[in-house]
Amino acid sequence: MEILEDLQRRRIHAPLLLRFPQILVNQMKKLTGAFRSAIREFDYKGGTMACFR
């Protein structure tokens, strides 16, 4: 709420994009962990490469 109030004071209006790096890092850890787990579970011998846009 503080962020939104600060943006209003500075007369910055929607649409806008806010990024929260901590959330992104946590989600990436979950995603890579899920892939590692599936690779072990299914004894996958191929390679993987993450690609994000």
Backbone hydrogen bonds, N-H to C=O, Kabsch-Sander energy under -0.5 kcal/mol:
donor,donor_aa,acceptor,acceptor_aa,energy
5,E,1,M,-2.4
6,D,2,E,-2.4
7,L,3,I,-2.3
8,Q,4,L,-2.3
9,R,5,E,-2.2
10,R,6,D,-1.8
11,R,8,Q,-1.5
12,I,7,L,-2.9
13,H,11,R,-0.6
18,L,16,L,-0.5
23,I,20,F,-1.0
24,L,20,F,-1.7
25,V,21,P,-2.7
26,N,22,Q,-2.1
27,Q,23,I,-2.5
28,M,24,L,-2.4
29,K,25,V,-2.1
30,K,26,N,-2.1
31,L,27,Q,-2.5
32,T,28,M,-2.8
33,G,29,K,-2.1
34,A,30,K,-2.2
35,F,31,L,-2.1
36,R,32,T,-2.5
37,S,33,G,-2.4
38,A,34,A,-2.3
39,I,35,F,-2.7
40,R,36,R,-2.2
41,E,37,S,-2.7
42,F,38,A,-2.4
43,D,40,R,-1.1
44,Y,39,I,-2.1
